[in-house]
Amino acid sequence: MSGSNISLLSELLQNIGGRMRSMGAVQASSQPPAQRLEASCAELMRRGGEASRIAVAEQALAAYAELDDQEKARFFRMLLESYSADPAALRSAYADWDAGQSEAALQSLFEAVEPRRQSLLRMLNHAAGGTLQLVRMRQDLLRLMREAPDLAPLDSDFSHLLSSWFNRGFLVMRRIDWNSPAAILEKIVAYEAVHEIKDWNDLRRRLEPSDRRCYGFFHPATGDEPLIFVEVALCQGIPGAIGPLLAGDSAGGGEAADTAVFYSISNCQPGLKGVSFGNFLIKQVVRSLSQELPQIRTFVTLSPAPGFARWLAAQDEDDAQALSAELTSGRWQQDEGLCEVLAPRVQYWAARYFVHGKTGAGLPADPVARFHLGNGASAHRINWPADYAEGALRRAHGLMINYLYELDQIEARHEAFAGAGTVTSGPAVWRALRSGKGAPA
């Protein structure tokens, strides 16, 4: 078939698909969105051609976008209850496998065990932009699960599929700078989750100077929507406060820089919670910077400690309660002498928090610590006071910490943390912990 004929056929199929979508939209427009969504899901589970499947998937996702939270919760419950595995098919497949335990029977059993809703979600993904819409559908699910935890099995289906679709092999790291497309720059401003970007001048300070870098992970199915991005400052030495970095003072950056500081890491898609690729981004950034700037030998973060204030207030010891009240009062923010008096106690309790503070599941109490320690970093140095932003004062009393990434230790520390929950800490943290400053000075 000649190239012109192929082009004509492709155009014809696109026109047919477009007409089918238009006809379906007109026919369904009179129905409430919940009914349209339910009917579209049922239609997707019937066998049909590619063009019709795309059209129906787009109708389904368009209807979902019109639902309120109550209707979304009902839709999720319908997926859980009406699109589970077929019990009869499951029993039959198990009996066949149990009789001979052949590989063919095992494959049939595997197919019977998989809930039908996974097939439905795959079909919804046929819609244009379907992948990103399903990520945001899971974001809704995670939010609604706070009031309906019994929807958790449905989240397992989403997690299973998204982990496959967002496999590291599909992700592309791109450097983001001041000359990047405006659509990407707007998303960096919108998604910055650690240190608010106030305006375009603020964004320019973080992207344009030669001592700044910004990298993001992108997926072919989500276009210019970043999944995660990291902001980097090139400095001389390890910084202990965020203010100078945000103001554009990198303390000896440029050619004199010997340290790369990851001072903001933002996950842009809450619907991808639990789909881990932040560690790959950090390692790839380290590799890229090492090749571009071989004089950079130290790779650290300047990270918040968002759970510290709540953890400190929950401790039973009298000194923890007294220190919590003192820090909450805020008097230290205008009294340099009081800061010096409080600093040893803050260092001590912060070291206890990072090294010994645990969740009910035995993981580090601090969510940022879980991320970096799980990626193979060590808790290097505690900094206080380091961040006077309103949110940082409320959540952490201005506390920050440097996590150190040592290239020859990353894998070993990751394995130690994953296998035994080992919190690797630097000498400064251990000195603070052993100081015993858990008593008023």
Backbone torsions as a table, in degrees:
resi	resn	phi	psi	omega
1	MET	NA	133.5	-176.9
2	SER	-72.1	162.4	-179.6
3	GLY	-60.8	-37.7	-179.4
4	SER	-66.4	-37.1	178.6
5	ASN	-67.6	-39.8	177.3
6	ILE	-61.6	-43.4	179.1
7	SER	-62.0	-41.0	179.6
8	LEU	-64.6	-41.5	179.4
9	LEU	-65.1	-41.4	179.4
10	SER	-62.3	-42.4	179.4
11	GLU	-65.1	-38.8	179.3
12	LEU	-62.5	-44.6	179.9
13	LEU	-64.3	-38.6	178.6
14	GLN	-64.6	-39.3	178.8
15	ASN	-65.7	-40.9	178.7
16	ILE	-63.2	-45.4	179.2
17	GLY	-61.6	-40.9	178.6
18	GLY	-63.4	-41.2	178.3
19	ARG	-65.3	-39.7	179.5
20	MET	-63.5	-39.6	179.0
21	ARG	-65.7	-41.6	-179.6
22	SER	-65.3	-44.6	179.8
23	MET	-62.2	-44.6	-179.4
24	GLY	-63.4	-39.2	-179.4
25	ALA	-65.1	-41.0	179.7
26	VAL	-64.8	-43.3	-177.8
27	GLN	-65.3	-35.3	-173.3
28	ALA	-93.4	-11.6	-170.2
29	SER	-62.2	-24.2	-177.5
30	SER	-80.3	-12.4	-178.1
31	GLN	-89.3	150.2	173.4
32	PRO	-60.6	150.7	-175.3
33	PRO	-59.5	-35.2	-179.9
34	ALA	-63.7	-38.9	177.7
35	GLN	-69.0	-41.3	178.7
36	ARG	-61.3	-41.1	-178.9
37	LEU	-65.3	-45.8	-179.2
38	GLU	-62.9	-42.7	179.6
39	ALA	-65.8	-39.2	-179.6
40	SER	-66.4	-39.2	178.7
41	CYS	-63.8	-42.9	177.9
42	ALA	-62.1	-39.7	179.7
43	GLU	-66.4	-37.8	-180.0
44	LEU	-63.5	-31.0	-177.8
45	MET	-77.9	-9.9	173.6
46	ARG	-87.4	154.9	179.6
47	ARG	-70.0	139.0	178.1
48	GLY	-161.4	173.2	179.8
49	GLY	-77.8	168.5	-176.5
50	GLU	-61.2	-44.8	-176.8
51	ALA	-62.9	-44.8	-179.4
52	SER	-67.3	-36.2	179.9
53	ARG	-63.4	-42.2	178.7
54	ILE	-62.6	-44.9	-178.4
55	ALA	-61.5	-45.1	-177.9
56	VAL	-69.6	-38.1	177.6
57	ALA	-61.8	-40.8	178.7
58	GLU	-66.2	-38.6	177.3
59	GLN	-63.7	-41.4	-179.2
60	ALA	-62.3	-46.5	-177.6
61	LEU	-70.2	-32.7	176.0
62	ALA	-65.5	-39.7	177.8
63	ALA	-66.7	-40.9	179.4
64	TYR	-59.0	-38.9	-178.0
65	ALA	-62.7	-19.1	-179.3
66	GLU	-90.5	-7.0	-175.3
67	LEU	-76.2	148.6	168.7
68	ASP	-89.4	177.2	-174.7
69	ASP	-60.4	-40.0	-179.5
70	GLN	-63.3	-40.8	179.1
71	GLU	-70.2	-35.3	176.4
72	LYS	-64.1	-41.5	178.7
73	ALA	-61.8	-40.0	178.2
74	ARG	-66.5	-37.7	178.1
75	PHE	-64.0	-44.3	179.4
76	PHE	-63.3	-38.4	179.2
77	ARG	-67.5	-35.3	176.6
78	MET	-63.6	-42.1	177.1
79	LEU	-60.0	-41.6	-177.3
80	LEU	-67.0	-41.2	-172.0
81	GLU	-93.2	-35.2	-173.7
82	SER	-99.6	-11.7	-177.6
83	TYR	-122.4	37.5	175.7
84	SER	-85.0	-173.4	175.5
85	ALA	-69.9	151.2	178.7
86	ASP	-80.4	114.3	-176.5
87	PRO	-58.1	-40.8	-178.6
88	ALA	-65.2	-44.8	179.0
89	ALA	-64.4	-35.4	179.7
90	LEU	-66.5	-46.6	179.7
91	ARG	-62.5	-41.3	-179.9
92	SER	-65.0	-44.1	-179.2
93	ALA	-65.8	-38.0	178.8
94	TYR	-66.7	-41.0	179.4
95	ALA	-61.5	-42.4	178.6
96	ASP	-62.4	-42.4	-179.7
97	TRP	-68.4	-42.5	-177.3
98	ASP	-63.7	-29.0	-178.4
99	ALA	-71.8	-39.5	-175.1
100	GLY	-129.7	-17.1	-179.9
101	GLN	51.5	42.5	176.8
102	SER	-82.5	161.4	179.0
103	GLU	-66.5	-35.5	178.3
104	ALA	-63.5	-42.8	178.0
105	ALA	-66.1	-34.7	177.7
106	LEU	-64.9	-41.1	177.7
107	GLN	-62.5	-41.9	177.9
108	SER	-63.4	-39.8	178.5
109	LEU	-65.0	-41.9	178.2
110	PHE	-58.7	-44.4	-179.8
111	GLU	-66.2	-36.2	-179.5
112	ALA	-71.7	-32.8	-178.3
113	VAL	-71.4	-32.6	-175.9
114	GLU	-64.3	125.9	178.4
115	PRO	-60.0	143.5	-179.2
116	ARG	-62.4	-24.6	-178.8
117	ARG	-65.2	-25.7	175.8
118	GLN	-66.0	-39.7	175.4
119	SER	-63.5	-39.9	178.8
120	LEU	-62.4	-44.9	179.7
121	LEU	-63.0	-37.5	176.8
122	ARG	-62.5	-39.8	-179.9
123	MET	-69.8	-37.5	175.1
124	LEU	-60.9	-29.8	-179.8
125	ASN	-69.3	-10.4	177.2
126	HIS	-71.3	-20.9	-178.6
127	ALA	-65.7	149.9	175.5
128	ALA	-60.2	126.4	-177.3
129	GLY	72.5	14.1	-175.2
130	GLY	-63.5	-36.1	-177.0
131	THR	-60.0	-49.1	-179.3
132	LEU	-66.0	-36.4	178.7
133	GLN	-65.8	-35.8	177.7
134	LEU	-71.0	-34.2	174.2
135	VAL	-59.7	-42.9	-178.8
136	ARG	-75.2	-26.5	173.4
137	MET	-64.9	-41.3	177.5
138	ARG	-66.1	-34.4	175.7
139	GLN	-58.2	-43.4	175.6
140	ASP	-61.1	-43.3	-178.7
141	LEU	-60.9	-46.2	-179.9
142	LEU	-60.6	-38.8	179.1
143	ARG	-67.1	-44.1	-177.6
144	LEU	-72.5	-23.2	178.9
145	MET	-66.2	-18.1	177.3
146	ARG	-61.9	-32.9	177.7
147	GLU	-99.4	-13.7	-177.9
148	ALA	-136.5	71.2	-176.7
149	PRO	-62.9	-17.3	-179.5
150	ASP	-71.0	-5.5	175.2
151	LEU	-81.9	1.6	-176.0
152	ALA	-54.8	-38.7	178.2
153	PRO	-59.1	-32.5	176.6
154	LEU	-67.6	-38.3	177.3
155	ASP	-63.1	-32.6	176.4
156	SER	-61.1	-36.6	177.7
157	ASP	-66.7	-45.9	177.4
158	PHE	-59.8	-47.5	-177.6
159	SER	-60.2	-42.1	179.7
160	HIS	-59.9	-47.2	-177.5
161	LEU	-71.1	-44.2	-177.6
162	LEU	-66.2	-33.3	177.1
163	SER	-63.8	-32.5	177.2
164	SER	-76.1	-44.8	-177.2
165	TRP	-68.6	-30.9	-178.7
166	PHE	-106.0	33.5	173.3
167	ASN	-55.0	143.7	-177.8
168	ARG	-52.3	-31.4	-178.2
169	GLY	-65.4	-19.7	-179.9
170	PHE	-90.6	-13.6	-173.0
171	LEU	-85.2	146.2	-179.4
172	VAL	-124.3	126.5	175.6
173	MET	-88.2	130.5	178.1
174	ARG	-129.6	140.5	174.0
175	ARG	-79.1	137.1	178.5
176	ILE	-110.3	124.9	178.0
177	ASP	-134.7	-174.5	-174.8
178	TRP	-64.9	-19.6	179.8
179	ASN	-94.3	2.9	176.7
180	SER	-65.6	158.2	179.9
181	PRO	-54.0	143.7	-177.7
182	ALA	-58.0	-32.9	-179.3
183	ALA	-62.3	-37.4	178.2
184	ILE	-72.6	-42.0	-179.3
185	LEU	-61.7	-39.3	178.2
186	GLU	-62.4	-36.4	180.0
187	LYS	-71.8	-33.4	176.4
188	ILE	-61.9	-43.1	177.8
189	VAL	-62.6	-44.8	-175.7
190	ALA	-69.7	-36.7	-172.2
191	TYR	-93.1	-10.5	179.5
192	GLU	-55.1	116.9	-170.8
193	ALA	-109.8	-6.8	-174.3
194	VAL	-107.8	-54.1	-179.6
195	HIS	-126.6	107.8	-174.3
196	GLU	-52.1	136.3	172.9
197	ILE	-93.7	113.3	-169.6
198	LYS	-75.6	-38.3	-177.1
199	ASP	-160.7	-175.4	-177.1
200	TRP	-67.7	-31.6	177.0
201	ASN	-65.8	-38.2	177.5
202	ASP	-64.2	-43.4	177.9
203	LEU	-62.3	-40.8	-178.9
204	ARG	-62.3	-37.9	178.5
205	ARG	-62.9	-26.4	-177.1
206	ARG	-90.6	-14.2	-174.3
207	LEU	-117.1	-35.5	-168.7
208	GLU	-83.7	-41.0	-175.3
209	PRO	-59.7	154.5	-177.4
210	SER	-68.3	-17.7	179.7
211	ASP	-95.6	17.2	178.3
212	ARG	-123.5	146.7	175.3
213	ARG	-140.2	151.1	173.1
214	CYS	-143.7	131.9	-178.6
215	TYR	-130.5	146.0	178.1
216	GLY	-135.3	154.5	171.6
217	PHE	-98.9	132.7	179.1
218	PHE	-126.1	157.0	179.5
219	HIS	-122.8	139.0	-177.9
220	PRO	-55.3	-31.8	-176.4
221	ALA	-80.4	-11.8	-177.7
222	THR	-112.8	4.2	174.2
223	GLY	59.8	-124.8	-176.5
224	ASP	-88.4	14.6	175.4
225	GLU	-85.2	108.7	177.9
226	PRO	-68.4	146.3	176.8
227	LEU	-91.5	-38.6	179.0
228	ILE	-157.8	145.4	174.6
229	PHE	-141.6	155.2	-178.3
230	VAL	-128.7	135.1	176.8
231	GLU	-102.9	136.2	-173.1
232	VAL	-126.9	137.3	170.6
233	ALA	-116.0	136.5	176.7
234	LEU	-96.4	120.1	-171.4
235	CYS	-130.3	168.0	169.2
236	GLN	-103.6	107.9	-174.7
237	GLY	87.1	172.4	-176.2
238	ILE	-93.9	119.7	-178.4
239	PRO	-74.6	154.0	-179.4
240	GLY	-119.4	6.9	179.2
241	ALA	-148.6	147.8	-175.2
242	ILE	-86.5	-25.7	-175.4
243	GLY	-53.1	-52.3	-179.7
244	PRO	-60.6	-35.1	179.6
245	LEU	-66.1	-44.2	-178.8
246	LEU	-69.4	-28.0	179.3
247	ALA	-79.4	-9.8	178.5
248	GLY	100.2	6.1	177.8
249	ASP	-99.2	105.6	-176.0
250	SER	-95.5	18.0	172.7
251	ALA	51.9	60.7	176.2
252	GLY	88.8	31.6	179.1
253	GLY	-71.9	-165.1	-178.5
254	GLY	78.9	-141.2	-175.9
255	GLU	-65.0	-25.4	-179.8
256	ALA	-81.6	-6.9	-174.3
257	ALA	-65.0	137.2	174.7
258	ASP	-127.1	0.8	-174.8
259	THR	-134.4	134.3	172.2
260	ALA	-104.7	124.6	-175.7
261	VAL	-111.9	117.0	173.4
262	PHE	-85.3	99.5	-172.4
263	TYR	-101.9	-6.3	175.1
264	SER	-154.4	124.3	176.1
265	ILE	-126.6	117.5	-174.5
266	SER	-119.4	123.5	170.5
267	ASN	-84.8	122.5	-170.8
268	CYS	-90.3	-21.1	-174.0
269	GLN	-120.6	97.1	179.0
270	PRO	-57.8	-24.9	178.7
271	GLY	-68.4	-10.1	177.2
272	LEU	-101.6	19.1	177.3
273	LYS	-55.6	132.6	179.6
274	GLY	88.8	-13.0	175.4
275	VAL	-90.6	102.9	-168.0
276	SER	-86.0	117.4	169.2
277	PHE	-142.0	0.8	178.4
278	GLY	-62.5	-35.5	179.9
279	ASN	-65.8	-36.8	178.2
280	PHE	-66.0	-38.6	179.6
281	LEU	-62.5	-46.9	-179.0
282	ILE	-59.9	-46.9	-179.3
283	LYS	-62.7	-38.4	-179.6
284	GLN	-70.0	-37.2	176.3
285	VAL	-64.0	-43.2	177.9
286	VAL	-58.7	-43.8	179.2
287	ARG	-62.7	-45.3	-178.3
288	SER	-63.0	-45.2	179.9
289	LEU	-66.9	-36.5	179.1
290	SER	-62.7	-37.2	179.0
291	GLN	-74.3	-39.9	-177.5
292	GLU	-75.5	-40.2	-173.6
293	LEU	-131.1	81.0	-175.0
294	PRO	-62.8	-15.9	178.8
295	GLN	-75.9	-13.6	176.8
296	ILE	-76.6	113.6	-177.0
297	ARG	-114.3	-17.8	-176.5
298	THR	-115.3	130.7	-179.5
299	PHE	-125.3	113.3	-177.0
300	VAL	-135.2	166.8	169.6
301	THR	-106.3	165.9	162.4
302	LEU	-125.9	96.0	-164.7
303	SER	-110.7	148.2	173.8
304	PRO	-74.6	169.4	176.8
305	ALA	-129.6	70.9	-166.3
306	PRO	-64.5	-12.8	179.8
307	GLY	-103.9	1.4	-170.4
308	PHE	-65.2	-46.9	-176.0
309	ALA	-61.6	-44.0	-180.0
310	ARG	-65.7	-41.8	-179.9
311	TRP	-63.9	-45.8	-177.7
312	LEU	-61.2	-43.1	-178.9
313	ALA	-65.5	-21.5	-177.9
314	ALA	-90.3	-4.8	-179.0
315	GLN	-77.0	146.1	-174.7
316	ASP	-81.7	-26.4	-174.9
317	GLU	-61.3	143.9	-178.0
318	ASP	-60.0	-40.3	-177.3
319	ASP	-67.2	-36.5	177.2
320	ALA	-62.4	-42.3	178.8
321	GLN	-64.9	-42.0	179.9
322	ALA	-66.0	-42.5	-179.9
323	LEU	-66.4	-40.4	178.4
324	SER	-58.9	-44.8	179.3
325	ALA	-64.8	-41.0	-179.9
326	GLU	-63.7	-44.8	-179.4
327	LEU	-68.5	-37.8	-179.6
328	THR	-66.2	-32.4	-179.6
329	SER	-61.6	-30.7	177.3
330	GLY	82.3	2.3	-178.0
331	ARG	-60.7	-33.5	-178.1
332	TRP	-62.6	-21.1	-176.6
333	GLN	-68.6	-22.3	178.0
334	GLN	-113.9	7.7	-174.2
335	ASP	-130.4	98.5	-177.4
336	GLU	-62.9	-36.4	179.0
337	GLY	-65.1	-39.9	177.9
338	LEU	-65.8	-36.6	176.4
339	CYS	-57.6	-45.1	-178.8
340	GLU	-63.8	-35.6	179.4
341	VAL	-69.6	-41.0	-176.2
342	LEU	-78.5	-24.0	-171.0
343	ALA	-53.2	-46.8	-179.6
344	PRO	-61.1	-38.2	179.4
345	ARG	-69.2	-40.4	177.1
346	VAL	-61.7	-44.2	179.6
347	GLN	-59.8	-43.8	-178.3
348	TYR	-63.2	-51.3	-177.8
349	TRP	-68.9	-32.8	176.2
350	ALA	-66.1	-40.7	178.0
351	ALA	-62.4	-41.0	176.0
352	ARG	-61.5	-40.5	179.7
353	TYR	-61.1	-49.2	-175.7
354	PHE	-72.5	-36.0	-175.2
355	VAL	-88.5	-40.8	-171.8
356	HIS	-114.4	-14.8	179.6
357	GLY	-66.8	127.1	-174.8
358	LYS	-132.6	153.4	169.4
359	THR	-82.7	176.4	176.6
360	GLY	-62.0	-24.8	179.7
361	ALA	-87.7	3.1	178.3
362	GLY	84.9	9.7	178.1
363	LEU	-92.0	161.4	176.6
364	PRO	-54.1	139.7	-176.9
365	ALA	-64.1	-31.3	-175.3
366	ASP	-86.1	125.1	-177.6
367	PRO	-64.4	-35.2	178.4
368	VAL	-69.4	-36.8	176.0
369	ALA	-61.9	-42.5	178.6
370	ARG	-58.3	-40.8	-179.4
371	PHE	-64.2	-53.8	-173.1
372	HIS	-74.9	-40.6	177.1
373	LEU	-64.1	-37.8	177.0
374	GLY	-67.5	-22.2	177.9
375	ASN	-89.9	0.0	175.3
376	GLY	101.2	15.3	177.8
377	ALA	-91.2	170.5	173.2
378	SER	-119.0	151.2	174.9
379	ALA	-75.5	106.7	-166.0
380	HIS	-93.8	-53.3	-174.7
381	ARG	-152.7	135.0	178.0
382	ILE	-91.1	136.2	-177.7
383	ASN	-123.7	125.0	176.4
384	TRP	-154.9	137.2	-12.0
385	PRO	-75.7	142.4	-173.1
386	ALA	-130.8	-17.6	-176.9
387	ASP	-148.1	115.7	-178.0
388	TYR	-99.3	11.4	176.3
389	ALA	-64.1	148.5	-174.4
390	GLU	-55.5	-46.8	-178.8
391	GLY	-64.8	-38.3	-179.7
392	ALA	-68.2	-35.8	177.1
393	LEU	-68.1	-39.3	-178.1
394	ARG	-71.0	-42.1	-174.3
395	ARG	-89.4	-26.2	-172.5
396	ALA	-139.4	9.0	-177.8
397	HIS	54.2	32.3	177.1
398	GLY	80.8	8.8	-177.5
399	LEU	-79.1	142.0	171.5
400	MET	-139.1	168.8	-178.6
401	ILE	-145.5	147.2	171.5
402	ASN	-96.3	125.1	168.6
403	TYR	-100.3	132.4	-174.5
404	LEU	-103.8	128.4	174.4
405	TYR	-104.9	107.5	176.5
406	GLU	-103.0	118.0	-166.7
407	LEU	-56.2	-38.1	-176.9
408	ASP	-82.8	-0.5	-178.2
409	GLN	-117.6	-7.8	-172.0
410	ILE	-57.9	-50.0	-175.3
411	GLU	-65.4	-43.8	-178.7
412	ALA	-63.6	-41.1	-179.5
413	ARG	-70.4	-36.8	175.5
414	HIS	-59.7	-47.0	-178.4
415	GLU	-65.1	-38.8	179.8
416	ALA	-65.7	-38.2	179.3
417	PHE	-71.7	-44.9	-178.2
418	ALA	-66.7	-38.0	-175.5
419	GLY	-84.5	-39.3	-173.9
420	ALA	-126.3	1.3	-178.9
421	GLY	71.2	23.4	-176.6
422	THR	-67.6	125.4	175.2
423	VAL	-97.7	103.4	179.3
424	THR	-79.5	126.5	-176.1
425	SER	-127.9	148.4	179.0
426	GLY	-82.0	170.8	-177.7
427	PRO	-57.2	-37.5	-177.6
428	ALA	-64.6	-38.6	179.1
429	VAL	-67.9	-42.5	-179.9
430	TRP	-66.3	-36.4	177.5
431	ARG	-63.2	-42.0	178.3
432	ALA	-63.6	-39.5	-178.5
433	LEU	-67.1	-38.5	-176.4
434	ARG	-85.1	-6.0	-176.4
435	SER	-68.9	-24.0	179.9
436	GLY	65.4	31.2	-178.0
437	LYS	-82.2	35.7	178.7
438	GLY	-87.3	38.4	177.4
439	ALA	-146.5	147.5	-177.6
440	PRO	-56.2	138.2	179.1
441	ALA	-79.3	NA	NA
